[in-house]
Amino acid sequence: MKYLMMASCLLLCTACSKQEDTTAEKTTVASMTPVPTVAKIDEEQANIRRLEQILAQQDEATKERYVYRHPLKTLQFFGLKPGMTVVEVLPGGGWYSNILIPYIGAKGKLIGVDYPVTMWPNFDWAKEEFITKRKAWPTTWPSEMQAKFAEEGAAVEAYTFDTLPQELSESADLVLFVRALHNLARFENDGKFLSEAVKETYRVLKHGGYVGVVQHQAPEDKSAEWADGSKGYLKKSWIIEVFKEHGFQLVKESSINENPKDMPAADDSVWRLPPSLGTSKEDEALKAKMQEIGESNRMTLLFMKP
């Protein structure tokens, strides 16, 4: 009887020990989950206020597009923060550049990237004078942008996809393709412009760095030929597959920039819509119809380099 009682006590103690060990393991796992500190929350709120201030300072033509482009929510979705090194593909007239340069600030860097010069002759409207200017763009654009912001903004550099220097490898925190993928895709068969661009994007990104994509979105039931980029539209499923094939992981997607009113017909291109209004400049009734639709339906995707 005495031995039976001792054995029972021993089993009870063993069970208690196992329960204590399990509880300790759960506590350890829970403690690994990051909890935002008050300082972290205050920093994030200050960053939002700063971005809101910069957006409020833009010219009226830029602010008119906010209803369609949602820059505050879009840049928050992409995880943009002051001090980052950001690559902006095809900055164009600087719609986003004018927001990015003051926001990422003096501790950050903005790298503009243009198409390879060899891609421009594929556009039938790109005449010799235009192509000559594109050749000079990596020199002229940084000077223009830095003159505008003086020492208050980020450092600015510019290259083409085929001239990104080796020393930029694994240096970028974020690469932005904002309405910049369709022509790369359109001329892929003429020089692998899209695949080389995505490959170079992977090279210049840090591990754990992100790619933000905003792109005119083709309906998934359109043919591959229709959605080849020549009309401005690409399928979301295809873009996701392209980035995955090059080693990226899809982190998340958002409906921020979707526009269900944009339902392109077989002969429609994205440039029929604002701000281009390419088919209705002299037709007030058609122009009003296009303005009622608004800017294009757009996918918003975030990828990560593992």
C-alpha contacts under 8 A as a table, 3 or more apart, distances in Angstrom:
res1	aa1	res2	aa2	distance
1	M	4	L	5.02
1	M	5	M	6.33
2	K	5	M	5.25
2	K	6	M	6.32
3	Y	6	M	5.07
3	Y	7	A	6.18
4	L	7	A	5.16
4	L	8	S	6.26
5	M	8	S	5.09
5	M	9	C	6.28
6	M	9	C	5.18
6	M	10	L	6.20
7	A	10	L	5.04
7	A	11	L	6.25
8	S	11	L	5.20
8	S	12	L	6.21
9	C	12	L	5.04
9	C	13	C	6.18
10	L	13	C	5.22
10	L	14	T	6.26
11	L	14	T	5.10
11	L	15	A	6.28
12	L	15	A	5.19
12	L	16	C	6.30
13	C	16	C	5.07
13	C	17	S	6.17
14	T	17	S	5.07
14	T	18	K	6.30
15	A	18	K	5.14
15	A	19	Q	6.26
16	C	19	Q	5.10
16	C	20	E	6.24
17	S	20	E	5.17
17	S	21	D	6.25
18	K	21	D	5.08
18	K	22	T	6.24
19	Q	22	T	5.19
19	Q	23	T	6.28
20	E	23	T	5.16
20	E	24	A	6.24
21	D	24	A	5.13
21	D	25	E	6.29
22	T	25	E	5.12
22	T	26	K	6.38
23	T	26	K	5.24
23	T	27	T	6.31
24	A	27	T	5.11
24	A	28	T	6.27
25	E	28	T	5.12
25	E	29	V	6.30
26	K	29	V	5.17
26	K	30	A	6.09
27	T	30	A	5.06
27	T	31	S	6.06
28	T	31	S	5.10
28	T	32	M	6.53
29	V	32	M	5.29
29	V	33	T	7.24
30	A	33	T	5.64
31	S	34	P	7.49
36	P	40	K	5.95
36	P	41	I	6.48
37	T	40	K	5.04
37	T	41	I	6.27
38	V	41	I	5.15
38	V	42	D	6.11
39	A	42	D	5.07
39	A	43	E	6.12
40	K	43	E	5.07
40	K	44	E	6.26
41	I	44	E	5.16
41	I	45	Q	6.21
42	D	45	Q	5.16
42	D	46	A	6.12
43	E	46	A	5.06
43	E	47	N	6.19
44	E	47	N	5.05
44	E	48	I	6.31
45	Q	48	I	5.09
45	Q	49	R	6.28
46	A	49	R	5.11
46	A	50	R	6.14
47	N	50	R	5.02
47	N	51	L	6.18
47	N	81	K	7.37
47	N	82	P	7.64
48	I	51	L	5.14
48	I	52	E	6.11
49	R	52	E	5.02
49	R	53	Q	6.19
50	R	53	Q	5.12
50	R	54	I	6.35
50	R	103	Y	7.27
51	L	54	I	5.12
51	L	55	L	6.17
51	L	72	L	7.10
51	L	103	Y	6.38
52	E	55	L	5.13
52	E	56	A	6.17
52	E	72	L	7.10
53	Q	56	A	5.08
53	Q	57	Q	6.38
54	I	57	Q	5.14
54	I	58	Q	6.79
54	I	99	I	6.44
54	I	102	P	7.44
54	I	103	Y	7.18
55	L	58	Q	5.55
55	L	63	K	7.60
55	L	72	L	7.83
55	L	99	I	6.73
56	A	63	K	7.75
58	Q	62	T	6.23
58	Q	63	K	6.47
58	Q	98	N	7.88
58	Q	99	I	7.89
59	D	62	T	5.47
59	D	63	K	6.38
60	E	63	K	5.00
60	E	64	E	6.07
61	A	64	E	5.30
61	A	65	R	7.15
62	T	65	R	5.64
62	T	66	Y	7.22
62	T	95	W	6.86
63	K	66	Y	5.25
64	E	67	V	6.83
65	R	68	Y	5.54
65	R	69	R	5.98
66	Y	69	R	4.95
66	Y	70	H	5.03
66	Y	71	P	6.46
67	V	70	H	6.05
68	Y	257	N	6.68
68	Y	294	G	7.30
68	Y	295	E	6.15
69	R	74	T	7.79
69	R	257	N	6.22
70	H	73	K	5.70
70	H	74	T	5.93
70	H	256	I	7.10
70	H	257	N	6.95
71	P	74	T	4.98
71	P	75	L	5.86
72	L	75	L	5.52
72	L	76	Q	6.18
73	K	76	Q	5.09
73	K	77	F	5.99
73	K	256	I	7.25
74	T	77	F	5.05
74	T	78	F	6.37
74	T	256	I	6.95
74	T	300	T	7.90
75	L	78	F	5.04
75	L	79	G	6.35
75	L	80	L	5.65
76	Q	79	G	5.05
76	Q	80	L	6.00
77	F	80	L	7.85
77	F	302	L	7.97
78	F	210	Y	7.59
78	F	211	V	7.77
78	F	212	G	5.73
78	F	302	L	6.43
80	L	84	M	7.39
80	L	174	L	7.53
81	K	84	M	6.05
81	K	103	Y	7.81
81	K	104	I	6.28
82	P	103	Y	5.93
82	P	104	I	3.77
82	P	105	G	5.98
82	P	107	K	7.48
82	P	108	G	6.58
83	G	104	I	5.01
83	G	105	G	6.11
83	G	106	A	7.20
83	G	107	K	4.63
83	G	108	G	3.87
83	G	109	K	7.35
84	M	104	I	6.02
84	M	107	K	7.51
84	M	108	G	4.83
84	M	109	K	6.52
84	M	172	A	7.64
84	M	173	D	5.99
84	M	174	L	7.55
85	T	108	G	5.39
85	T	109	K	4.59
85	T	110	L	5.99
85	T	111	I	7.58
85	T	171	S	7.24
85	T	172	A	5.00
85	T	173	D	5.40
85	T	174	L	6.75
86	V	108	G	7.82
86	V	109	K	6.18
86	V	110	L	4.97
86	V	111	I	6.13
86	V	172	A	5.90
86	V	173	D	6.04
86	V	174	L	4.94
86	V	175	V	5.77
86	V	176	L	7.53
87	V	110	L	5.87
87	V	111	I	4.60
87	V	112	G	5.83
87	V	113	V	6.97
87	V	172	A	6.85
87	V	174	L	6.29
87	V	175	V	4.54
87	V	176	L	6.11
88	E	91	P	6.01
88	E	97	S	7.73
88	E	110	L	7.09
88	E	111	I	6.13
88	E	112	G	4.96
88	E	113	V	6.19
88	E	175	V	5.98
88	E	176	L	4.92
88	E	177	F	6.67
89	V	112	G	5.95
89	V	113	V	4.78
89	V	114	D	6.16
89	V	175	V	7.45
89	V	176	L	6.02
89	V	177	F	5.41
89	V	178	V	7.23
89	V	180	A	6.58
90	L	112	G	6.80
90	L	113	V	5.75
90	L	114	D	4.93
90	L	115	Y	7.15
90	L	177	F	7.77
90	L	180	A	6.26
91	P	94	G	5.34
91	P	95	W	7.34
91	P	96	Y	7.11
91	P	97	S	6.50
91	P	112	G	6.27
91	P	113	V	7.41
91	P	114	D	7.65
92	G	95	W	7.43
94	G	97	S	4.55
94	G	98	N	5.66
95	W	98	N	5.92
95	W	99	I	7.33
96	Y	99	I	5.22
96	Y	100	L	6.09
97	S	100	L	4.94
97	S	101	I	5.89
98	N	101	I	5.87
98	N	102	P	7.15
99	I	102	P	6.17
99	I	103	Y	6.28
100	L	103	Y	5.11
100	L	104	I	5.92
100	L	110	L	7.53
101	I	104	I	5.79
101	I	105	G	6.16
101	I	109	K	7.74
101	I	110	L	6.61
101	I	149	F	7.78
101	I	153	G	5.07
101	I	154	A	5.04
101	I	155	A	7.83
101	I	156	V	7.99
102	P	105	G	5.02
102	P	106	A	7.91
102	P	149	F	7.32
102	P	152	E	6.54
102	P	153	G	4.36
102	P	154	A	6.45
103	Y	153	G	7.28
104	I	107	K	7.13
104	I	108	G	5.17
104	I	109	K	7.23
104	I	153	G	7.22
104	I	154	A	6.14
105	G	108	G	5.37
105	G	109	K	7.76
105	G	152	E	6.62
105	G	153	G	4.52
105	G	154	A	4.58
106	A	109	K	7.62
106	A	151	E	6.96
106	A	152	E	6.16
106	A	153	G	5.03
106	A	154	A	4.46
106	A	155	A	6.68
107	K	154	A	6.49
108	G	154	A	5.01
108	G	155	A	6.62
109	K	154	A	4.91
109	K	155	A	4.71
109	K	156	V	5.89
109	K	157	E	7.78
110	L	154	A	6.31
110	L	155	A	6.19
110	L	156	V	4.92
110	L	157	E	6.44
111	I	156	V	5.81
111	I	157	E	4.76
111	I	158	A	5.35
111	I	159	Y	7.58
112	G	156	V	7.55
112	G	157	E	6.23
112	G	158	A	4.50
112	G	159	Y	6.40
113	V	158	A	5.72
113	V	159	Y	5.00
113	V	160	T	5.00
113	V	161	F	6.19
114	D	158	A	7.83
114	D	159	Y	6.38
114	D	160	T	4.51
114	D	161	F	6.33
115	Y	119	M	6.49
115	Y	120	W	7.59
115	Y	160	T	5.53
115	Y	161	F	5.94
115	Y	184	L	7.92
116	P	119	M	5.52
116	P	120	W	7.49
116	P	160	T	5.25
116	P	161	F	5.65
116	P	162	D	5.76
116	P	163	T	7.99
116	P	193	F	7.97
117	V	120	W	5.72
117	V	131	I	7.23
117	V	134	R	6.93
117	V	135	K	6.43
117	V	160	T	7.53
118	T	121	P	6.55
119	M	122	N	5.80
119	M	123	F	7.96
119	M	187	F	7.69
119	M	191	G	7.69
119	M	193	F	7.60
120	W	123	F	5.77
120	W	126	A	6.33
120	W	131	I	6.70
121	P	124	D	6.87
121	P	126	A	6.08
121	P	127	K	7.71
121	P	131	I	7.74
122	N	126	A	7.83
122	N	187	F	7.53
123	F	126	A	5.41
124	D	127	K	7.69
126	A	130	F	5.94
126	A	131	I	6.51
127	K	130	F	5.40
127	K	131	I	6.35
128	E	131	I	5.14
128	E	132	T	6.13
129	E	132	T	5.14
129	E	133	K	6.48
130	F	133	K	5.19
130	F	134	R	6.40
131	I	134	R	4.94
131	I	135	K	6.29
132	T	135	K	5.16
132	T	136	A	6.62
133	K	136	A	5.14
133	K	137	W	6.13
134	R	137	W	4.93
134	R	138	P	7.87
135	K	138	P	7.21
136	A	139	T	5.66
136	A	140	T	6.22
137	W	140	T	5.01
137	W	141	W	5.48
137	W	158	A	7.75
138	P	141	W	5.93
138	P	142	P	6.98
138	P	157	E	7.45
138	P	158	A	4.58
138	P	159	Y	5.14
138	P	160	T	7.32
139	T	142	P	6.27
139	T	143	S	6.96
139	T	158	A	7.06
140	T	143	S	5.43
140	T	144	E	6.28
141	W	144	E	5.14
141	W	145	M	6.18
141	W	158	A	7.12
142	P	145	M	5.20
142	P	146	Q	5.97
142	P	156	V	5.30
142	P	157	E	5.55
142	P	158	A	6.36
143	S	146	Q	5.34
143	S	147	A	5.99
144	E	147	A	5.28
144	E	148	K	6.42
145	M	148	K	5.17
145	M	149	F	6.62
145	M	156	V	7.30
146	Q	149	F	5.23
146	Q	150	A	5.41
146	Q	151	E	7.65
146	Q	153	G	7.54
146	Q	155	A	7.25
146	Q	156	V	6.65
147	A	150	A	5.19
149	F	152	E	5.71
149	F	153	G	5.58
150	A	153	G	6.77
151	E	154	A	7.73
159	Y	162	D	8.00
159	Y	163	T	5.88
159	Y	164	L	5.77
160	T	163	T	5.21
160	T	164	L	6.34
161	F	164	L	5.83
161	F	196	E	7.74
161	F	197	A	6.03
161	F	200	E	6.96
164	L	168	L	7.12
164	L	200	E	7.90
165	P	168	L	5.78
165	P	169	S	7.80
166	Q	169	S	5.70
168	L	171	S	5.35
168	L	172	A	7.53
168	L	204	V	5.56
169	S	172	A	7.90
169	S	203	R	5.37
169	S	204	V	4.09
169	S	205	L	6.76
169	S	206	K	7.73
170	E	203	R	6.09
170	E	204	V	4.53
170	E	205	L	4.53
170	E	206	K	4.02
170	E	207	H	6.95
171	S	204	V	5.73
171	S	205	L	5.77
171	S	206	K	5.48
172	A	175	V	7.16
172	A	204	V	5.84
172	A	205	L	4.61
172	A	206	K	5.66
172	A	209	G	6.97
173	D	205	L	6.16
173	D	206	K	6.08
173	D	208	G	7.98
173	D	209	G	4.79
173	D	210	Y	6.38
174	L	205	L	7.04
174	L	209	G	5.81
174	L	210	Y	4.83
174	L	211	V	5.65
174	L	212	G	7.26
175	V	201	T	7.15
175	V	205	L	7.53
175	V	210	Y	6.43
175	V	211	V	4.72
175	V	212	G	6.18
176	L	211	V	5.89
176	L	212	G	4.84
176	L	213	V	6.13
177	F	180	A	5.26
177	F	181	L	6.66
177	F	211	V	7.51
177	F	212	G	6.14
177	F	213	V	4.85
177	F	214	V	6.32
177	F	215	Q	7.74
178	V	181	L	7.78
178	V	212	G	7.67
178	V	213	V	5.75
178	V	214	V	4.66
178	V	215	Q	6.25
179	R	182	H	7.26
179	R	213	V	7.69
179	R	214	V	5.65
179	R	215	Q	4.60
179	R	216	H	6.52
180	A	183	N	7.01
180	A	184	L	7.51
180	A	215	Q	7.12
181	L	184	L	5.31
181	L	185	A	6.19
181	L	194	L	7.33
181	L	215	Q	6.95
181	L	229	G	7.87
182	H	185	A	5.09
182	H	186	R	5.93
182	H	215	Q	7.77
182	H	228	D	7.45
182	H	229	G	4.26
182	H	230	S	7.01
182	H	232	G	5.46
182	H	233	Y	6.49
182	H	234	L	6.50
183	N	186	R	4.71
183	N	187	F	6.22
183	N	229	G	5.86
183	N	230	S	6.88
183	N	232	G	7.40
184	L	187	F	5.60
184	L	188	E	6.05
184	L	193	F	5.29
184	L	194	L	4.58
184	L	197	A	7.93
184	L	229	G	7.92
185	A	188	E	5.03
185	A	193	F	7.10
185	A	194	L	5.28
185	A	228	D	6.52
185	A	229	G	5.79
186	R	189	N	7.78
186	R	228	D	5.55
186	R	229	G	4.66
186	R	230	S	5.47
187	F	190	D	5.18
187	F	191	G	6.82
187	F	192	K	7.29
187	F	193	F	6.52
187	F	194	L	7.77
188	E	191	G	5.67
188	E	192	K	4.32
188	E	193	F	5.00
188	E	194	L	5.60
188	E	195	S	7.31
189	N	192	K	5.79
189	N	193	F	7.96
190	D	193	F	7.58
192	K	195	S	5.49
192	K	196	E	5.98
193	F	196	E	5.33
193	F	197	A	6.07
194	L	197	A	5.06
194	L	198	V	6.24
195	S	198	V	5.24
195	S	199	K	6.06
195	S	242	V	7.97
196	E	199	K	4.95
196	E	200	E	6.08
197	A	200	E	5.17
197	A	201	T	6.11
198	V	201	T	4.90
198	V	202	Y	6.29
198	V	243	F	7.05
198	V	246	H	7.02
199	K	202	Y	5.21
199	K	203	R	6.44
199	K	246	H	6.55
200	E	203	R	4.95
200	E	204	V	6.30
201	T	204	V	5.45
201	T	205	L	6.22
202	Y	205	L	5.44
202	Y	246	H	7.62
202	Y	247	G	7.77
202	Y	248	F	7.77
202	Y	305	K	6.77
205	L	209	G	5.60
205	L	210	Y	7.41
205	L	305	K	7.08
206	K	209	G	4.97
206	K	305	K	7.28
207	H	305	K	5.44
207	H	306	P	5.48
208	G	304	M	6.08
208	G	305	K	5.33
208	G	306	P	5.34
209	G	304	M	5.71
209	G	305	K	5.58
209	G	306	P	7.78
210	Y	302	L	6.75
210	Y	303	F	5.54
210	Y	304	M	4.42
210	Y	305	K	6.32
211	V	302	L	5.72
211	V	303	F	5.00
211	V	304	M	6.18
212	G	300	T	7.43
212	G	301	L	5.95
212	G	302	L	4.82
212	G	303	F	6.59
213	V	299	M	7.50
213	V	300	T	5.57
213	V	301	L	5.06
213	V	302	L	6.39
214	V	257	N	7.85
214	V	298	R	6.22
214	V	299	M	5.58
214	V	300	T	4.66
214	V	301	L	6.69
215	Q	233	Y	7.50
215	Q	234	L	7.38
215	Q	298	R	5.16
215	Q	299	M	5.43
215	Q	300	T	6.90
216	H	232	G	6.39
216	H	233	Y	4.90
216	H	234	L	6.40
216	H	270	V	7.49
216	H	296	S	6.04
216	H	297	N	5.82
216	H	298	R	4.43
216	H	299	M	6.52
217	Q	233	Y	5.26
217	Q	234	L	5.32
217	Q	235	K	5.67
217	Q	236	K	6.32
217	Q	296	S	7.75
217	Q	297	N	5.72
217	Q	298	R	4.90
217	Q	299	M	5.62
218	A	222	K	6.95
218	A	227	A	6.17
218	A	233	Y	4.90
218	A	234	L	5.01
218	A	235	K	4.83
218	A	236	K	7.32
219	P	222	K	5.69
219	P	235	K	6.61
219	P	263	M	7.96
220	E	235	K	5.99
220	E	236	K	7.65
220	E	237	S	7.73
222	K	226	W	6.26
222	K	227	A	6.55
223	S	226	W	5.19
223	S	227	A	6.28
224	A	227	A	5.12
224	A	228	D	5.97
225	E	228	D	5.32
226	W	229	G	7.81
226	W	230	S	7.80
226	W	231	K	7.44
226	W	266	A	7.77
227	A	230	S	7.34
227	A	231	K	7.09
227	A	232	G	7.89
227	A	233	Y	5.56
227	A	234	L	5.00
227	A	235	K	6.44
228	D	231	K	7.49
228	D	233	Y	7.20
228	D	234	L	6.27
229	G	232	G	4.77
229	G	233	Y	5.22
229	G	234	L	5.68
230	S	233	Y	7.38
231	K	268	D	7.17
231	K	269	S	4.36
231	K	270	V	6.04
231	K	271	W	7.85
232	G	269	S	6.28
232	G	270	V	5.40
232	G	271	W	7.54
233	Y	269	S	7.65
233	Y	270	V	6.84
234	L	238	W	7.39
234	L	239	I	7.27
235	K	238	W	5.29
235	K	239	I	6.43
236	K	239	I	5.21
236	K	240	I	6.22
236	K	299	M	6.68
237	S	240	I	5.25
237	S	241	E	6.26
238	W	241	E	5.06
238	W	242	V	6.21
239	I	242	V	5.11
239	I	243	F	6.40
240	I	243	F	5.42
240	I	244	K	6.16
240	I	250	L	7.12
241	E	244	K	5.08
241	E	245	E	6.05
242	V	245	E	5.19
242	V	246	H	6.61
243	F	246	H	5.20
243	F	247	G	6.65
243	F	248	F	5.43
243	F	249	Q	7.54
243	F	303	F	7.82
244	K	247	G	5.19
244	K	248	F	4.80
244	K	249	Q	5.94
244	K	250	L	7.38
245	E	248	F	7.31
247	G	305	K	6.98
247	G	306	P	7.88
248	F	303	F	6.06
248	F	304	M	5.54
248	F	305	K	5.05
248	F	306	P	6.89
249	Q	303	F	5.35
249	Q	304	M	5.20
249	Q	305	K	6.53
249	Q	306	P	7.09
250	L	253	E	7.97
250	L	301	L	7.51
250	L	302	L	6.16
250	L	303	F	4.42
250	L	304	M	6.49
251	V	301	L	7.88
251	V	302	L	5.53
251	V	303	F	5.22
251	V	304	M	6.40
252	K	301	L	6.21
252	K	302	L	5.48
252	K	303	F	7.29
253	E	299	M	7.73
253	E	300	T	5.71
253	E	301	L	4.44
253	E	302	L	6.12
254	S	257	N	7.70
254	S	299	M	7.27
254	S	300	T	5.34
254	S	301	L	6.52
255	S	258	E	5.25
255	S	299	M	6.97
255	S	300	T	6.72
256	I	300	T	6.95
257	N	297	N	6.70
257	N	298	R	5.25
257	N	299	M	6.50
257	N	300	T	6.59
258	E	296	S	7.75
258	E	297	N	4.70
258	E	298	R	4.96
258	E	299	M	6.40
259	N	262	D	5.87
259	N	294	G	7.92
259	N	295	E	7.54
259	N	296	S	6.36
259	N	297	N	4.25
259	N	298	R	6.94
260	P	263	M	7.04
260	P	297	N	6.44
261	K	293	I	5.41
261	K	294	G	7.73
261	K	297	N	7.65
262	D	293	I	6.13
262	D	294	G	7.67
262	D	295	E	7.73
262	D	296	S	5.81
262	D	297	N	5.61
264	P	267	D	7.77
264	P	268	D	5.40
264	P	269	S	7.16
264	P	270	V	7.88
265	A	268	D	5.21
268	D	272	R	7.06
269	S	272	R	5.94
270	V	273	L	5.93
270	V	296	S	6.52
271	W	274	P	7.25
271	W	275	P	7.91
271	W	276	S	5.44
271	W	277	L	6.07
271	W	278	G	5.48
271	W	279	T	7.68
272	R	276	S	6.60
272	R	277	L	4.74
272	R	278	G	4.91
272	R	279	T	5.25
272	R	280	S	7.23
272	R	290	M	7.03
273	L	276	S	6.07
273	L	277	L	4.91
273	L	278	G	7.26
273	L	290	M	5.35
273	L	291	Q	6.85
273	L	293	I	7.49
273	L	294	G	6.50
273	L	295	E	5.79
273	L	296	S	6.84
274	P	277	L	5.07
274	P	290	M	6.89
274	P	291	Q	6.22
274	P	294	G	6.07
274	P	295	E	5.30
275	P	295	E	7.08
277	L	280	S	5.61
277	L	281	K	6.20
277	L	287	K	6.76
277	L	290	M	7.23
278	G	281	K	6.41
280	S	283	D	4.80
280	S	284	E	6.86
280	S	286	L	5.58
280	S	287	K	4.94
281	K	284	E	7.27
281	K	287	K	6.70
283	D	286	L	5.45
283	D	287	K	6.01
284	E	287	K	4.93
284	E	288	A	6.10
285	A	288	A	5.21
285	A	289	K	6.37
286	L	289	K	4.96
286	L	290	M	6.24
287	K	290	M	5.13
287	K	291	Q	6.12
288	A	291	Q	5.05
288	A	292	E	6.11
289	K	292	E	5.10
289	K	293	I	6.59
290	M	293	I	5.15
290	M	294	G	6.35
291	Q	294	G	4.91
291	Q	295	E	7.81
